[in-house]
Amino acid sequence: MGIRVGDPVVPDTRFTVLNGSQNYLGKAWDDRVGCAIILNVMRHLAHSPHPNQIFYFATVQGEIGLRGAHTAADVAKADVAIALEAA
């Protein structure tokens, strides 16, 4: 196949509805659902008055040391944080 040790590879997966149900299969599904939730919260809070400054972050490299989350925390310096993660 021409793949050698050290070559980057990505699985070729497609979004699938399982057996005509409301169960879904797809690559990075947990991350995509998390982004959809954040977007929905952003839409809701955009027109709701509140006294707080709100930061939204979608981070990367959570599986290898939370690198993106650490950077987000350093930027926001928040008193309160809500993290979304699905397994």
C-alpha positions, 0 to 999 in steps of 0.5 A, a space after each residue: 500500500 506504500 505506507 511506511 513506519 512514521 507516515 501519517 495516516 487518517 481513517 477513511 470514515 463516513 457519517 452513517 445513520 445506524 439501521 434507520 434509527 436515531 443512532 449515528 456513527 461518525 469520526 470525531 462525533 464527540 467533538 462535533 457534538 460539543 461544538 454544536 452545543 457551544 454554538 447553541 449556547 452562544 446563540 442563546 446568550 448573544 441576546 440575553 443580558 448578563 453581567 459576565 464576560 464569557 469566553 468560548 473555546 474549542 480546543 485540540 490535543 485533549 488526548 495528549 495532555 490537554 494542551 489546548 485547554 491549558 492555553 485557553 485557561 491561560 488566556 481566559 483566567 476565568 473564575 468559573 469554567 464549564 468543560 464539555 467532553 464526551 467519551 
